Amino acid sequence: MEITASLVKELRERSGAGMMECKKALTECGGDIDAAMENLRKTGLAKADKKADRVAAEGRIVAASTEGKAVLVEINSETDFVAKDDNFVAFANSVADAALSSDAADVETLKLAKLPSGNTVEESRAAVIAKVGENVQVRRMVAFTSSHHVAAYIHGGRIGVLVELKGGDIELARGLAMHVAAMNPPHNKASDVPADFLAKEKEIELAKMSDKDKAKPADILEKIISGKINKIVNEVTLYGQPYVLNTDQTVEQTLKSANAEVIRFSRLAVGEGIEKVVEDYAAEVMKQAGLA
């Protein structure tokens, strides 16, 4: 069968692979476009395997939501340049939609979910690797399903937040998600702060005090220390922080006025916890040239 330019073009549009790769695949498959597509997918998987060990610490956080449910997914690439590539962005958004519409509770299950193309997330990931030439990983996902308000917020594609709010309204939930994105509180309420953290902070505050203060009566000393610990607790809890959309009030005061309660929140930032490889390209070139 003759491998026409229109056939190559059709396969290129379906696969996203290069023109020469498409022509080669069609030639090997006798012009059968479906077989050629399968061939390219297999090639994509091979390329994915070769790139799997390369550190992917850039990427995007994507979200999808509907009433009562919202999801966040972190999808990584090796460079920020690829994270902005149209193929990568389209893949990331389709994965978020799949996470929302499926019952996937973790990444491994999500990888088996079908995308509109008919391919699974994992098969499509391999195809994206073939297109962009970098390691691409679906790293993490978070899903909230609730009868309460559930809001998702994405900041610059690099930070994503989910908030579940009992009472209030969805606008307040979105505002609180923006707050969490900006302020990154480690805990929700004072009762969520670990006792060992408080004990350590108390120890530190006592060590910082002057001998004169330490000599004060026990009840006075306890009040001083309690005041310092309360301030620290406010700094590390969502409820204790000044609300970013109205800094005259704390989040707790804002919630109280709306007769609302934050049940939980989750915050993802691109690449957090991944050890990035810092390469000195100048030194590498010098080494290869035998000058170092």
C-alpha positions in Angstrom: 0.0 0.0 0.0 1.3 3.5 -0.9 2.2 5.6 2.1 0.6 8.9 1.1 1.3 12.3 2.7 -2.3 12.5 3.9 -2.0 9.1 5.6 1.2 10.3 7.4 -0.6 13.5 8.3 -3.5 11.6 9.8 -1.3 9.4 11.9 0.8 12.4 13.0 -2.4 14.2 14.2 -3.6 11.1 16.1 -0.3 10.2 17.7 1.5 13.5 18.0 4.7 11.8 16.9 7.2 13.2 14.4 6.6 13.0 10.6 9.5 10.6 10.0 8.4 8.4 12.9 4.9 8.2 11.5 6.1 7.4 8.0 8.4 4.7 9.3 5.6 3.1 11.4 3.2 3.1 8.4 5.8 1.5 6.2 6.5 -1.2 8.7 2.8 -1.9 9.1 2.0 -1.9 5.4 -0.1 1.3 5.6 -2.4 0.0 8.4 -2.9 3.2 10.4 -4.3 1.4 13.5 -1.3 -1.0 13.6 1.0 1.9 13.0 -0.6 3.8 15.9 -0.1 0.7 18.1 3.5 0.6 16.9 4.1 4.2 18.0 2.5 3.6 21.3 4.9 0.7 21.9 7.8 2.9 20.9 6.5 5.6 23.3 6.5 3.1 26.1 10.0 2.1 25.3 11.0 5.8 25.4 9.2 6.2 28.6 11.1 3.3 30.2 14.4 4.9 29.1 13.5 8.2 30.7 11.9 6.8 33.9 15.0 7.2 36.0 15.4 10.9 35.2 14.3 13.3 37.9 11.0 15.0 37.2 10.6 17.8 39.7 8.9 20.4 37.6 5.3 20.2 36.2 1.8 21.3 37.1 -0.9 20.9 39.8 -4.3 20.5 38.1 -7.8 20.5 39.6 -11.2 19.4 38.6 -14.4 19.8 40.6 -18.1 19.4 40.6 -20.7 19.8 43.3 -19.6 17.8 46.3 -16.3 16.5 44.8 -13.0 18.0 43.9 -9.6 16.5 43.0 -6.0 17.7 42.7 -3.4 15.9 40.7 0.4 16.6 40.5 1.9 15.7 37.1 5.7 16.2 36.8 8.1 16.9 34.0 11.8 17.4 34.0 11.7 21.1 33.0 9.4 24.1 33.5 9.5 24.6 29.7 7.8 21.2 29.1 5.3 21.9 31.9 4.0 24.8 29.7 3.9 22.7 26.6 0.4 22.4 25.1 0.7 18.6 24.9 1.6 18.4 28.5 -1.0 20.8 29.7 -3.8 19.0 27.7 -2.7 15.7 29.2 -2.6 17.1 32.7 -6.1 18.5 32.4 -7.5 15.3 30.9 -6.0 13.4 33.9 -7.7 15.7 36.3 -11.0 15.2 34.6 -10.5 11.4 34.7 -9.7 11.6 38.4 -12.9 13.5 39.0 -15.1 11.2 37.0 -13.6 7.9 38.2 -13.6 6.3 41.6 -9.8 6.4 41.7 -8.5 6.9 45.2 -4.8 6.8 44.4 -2.4 7.3 41.6 -2.0 3.6 40.7 -5.8 3.3 40.2 -5.9 6.5 38.3 -3.3 5.2 35.8 -5.9 2.6 34.7 -8.6 5.2 34.1 -9.7 5.8 30.5 -9.3 9.2 28.8 -11.6 10.5 26.0 -9.0 9.1 23.5 -9.8 5.6 24.7 -6.3 5.1 26.1 -5.6 4.7 29.8 -3.8 7.5 31.7 -0.7 5.4 31.7 -0.8 4.7 27.9 -1.4 8.5 27.3 1.5 9.3 29.6 3.9 7.2 27.5 2.6 9.0 24.4 3.3 12.4 26.0 6.8 11.3 26.8 7.3 10.4 23.1 6.1 13.9 22.1 7.9 16.1 24.7 11.1 14.0 25.1 11.1 14.2 28.9 10.2 11.9 31.8 6.6 12.6 32.7 5.1 11.2 35.9 1.6 11.2 37.5 2.9 11.6 41.0 0.1 12.4 43.5 -3.6 12.9 43.7 -6.0 14.1 46.4 -9.8 13.7 46.2 -12.5 15.2 48.5 -16.0 13.9 48.3 -18.5 15.4 50.7 -22.0 16.7 51.3 -20.5 19.9 52.4 -18.9 22.7 50.3 -15.7 21.5 48.5 -13.6 24.1 46.7 -10.4 23.8 44.6 -7.9 26.5 44.0 -4.9 26.5 41.7 -2.2 29.2 41.9 0.0 29.6 38.9 -0.2 25.9 38.1 2.3 25.2 40.8 0.2 25.2 44.0 -3.2 23.5 44.5 -5.5 23.4 47.4 -8.7 21.6 48.4 -10.9 22.8 51.2 -14.0 21.1 52.7 -16.2 23.6 54.5 -19.2 22.9 56.7 -21.7 25.8 56.6 -20.9 29.1 55.0 -20.9 29.1 51.2 -18.8 28.0 48.3 -17.3 31.5 47.9 -16.0 31.3 51.5 -14.6 27.9 50.8 -12.7 29.3 47.7 -11.4 32.2 49.7 -10.1 29.8 52.3 -8.4 27.7 49.6 -6.7 30.9 48.4 -5.6 31.5 52.0 -4.1 28.0 52.4 -2.3 28.4 49.1 -0.7 31.7 50.2 0.0 31.0 53.9 0.6 27.2 53.9 -0.6 26.5 57.5 0.7 23.1 58.7 -2.4 22.5 60.8 -6.1 23.3 60.8 -7.0 24.0 64.4 -5.1 24.3 67.7 -6.2 20.8 68.7 -4.4 19.4 65.6 -1.0 20.7 66.7 1.1 17.8 68.0 1.9 17.7 71.7 5.6 17.0 71.1 5.9 20.1 68.9 4.3 22.2 71.7 6.6 20.7 74.3 9.7 21.5 72.2 8.6 25.1 71.6 8.0 25.5 75.3 11.5 24.2 76.0 12.9 26.7 73.5 11.0 29.7 74.9 12.1 28.8 78.4 15.8 28.7 77.2 15.4 32.1 75.6 14.1 33.8 78.7 16.4 35.8 81.0 17.3 34.7 84.5 15.2 37.6 85.8 12.1 36.3 84.0 12.8 32.7 85.1 12.9 33.9 88.7 9.3 35.2 88.6 6.5 33.3 90.4 5.5 30.0 88.8 2.0 31.2 87.9 3.3 34.4 86.2 6.0 32.4 84.4 3.4 30.0 83.1 1.3 32.9 81.8 4.3 34.3 79.9 5.1 31.0 78.4 1.5 30.3 77.5 1.2 33.6 75.7 4.3 32.8 73.6 3.0 29.3 72.8 -0.4 30.6 71.9 1.2 33.0 69.4 3.2 30.1 67.8 0.0 28.0 67.6 -1.8 30.8 65.8 1.1 31.0 63.3 1.0 27.3 62.4 -2.8 26.9 62.3 -5.3 27.9 59.7 -7.8 29.0 62.3 -5.2 31.2 64.1 -3.8 33.1 61.1 -5.1 36.5 59.9 -7.5 35.8 56.9 -5.7 36.9 53.7 -8.9 38.4 52.3 -9.6 40.4 55.5 -6.6 40.7 57.6 -8.6 42.5 60.3 -10.0 39.1 61.3 -8.5 35.7 61.9 -9.7 32.8 59.9 -11.5 31.6 63.1 -13.3 34.9 63.5 -14.3 34.8 59.8 -15.6 31.3 60.2 -17.5 32.1 63.3 -19.3 35.0 61.7 -20.3 32.7 58.8 -21.4 29.9 61.2 -18.9 27.7 59.3 -16.2 25.1 60.1 -13.2 23.9 58.0 -13.4 20.1 58.2 -10.1 19.5 56.3 -7.8 20.9 53.7 -5.0 19.6 51.5 -2.2 21.6 49.7 0.1 20.3 47.0 3.1 22.2 45.6 4.9 21.1 42.5 8.0 19.0 43.2 7.9 19.3 47.0 9.9 16.5 48.6 11.7 15.6 45.3 15.5 16.1 45.5 16.4 18.1 42.4 19.7 17.4 40.6 21.6 20.7 40.1 23.8 20.3 37.1 26.9 22.5 36.4 26.8 22.5 32.6 30.0 24.6 32.4 31.9 22.1 34.5 30.5 19.3 32.4 31.7 20.8 29.2 35.1 21.5 30.7 35.3 17.9 31.8 34.4 16.5 28.4 36.9 18.9 26.8 39.6 17.5 29.1 40.1 21.0 30.7 39.1 20.0 34.2 
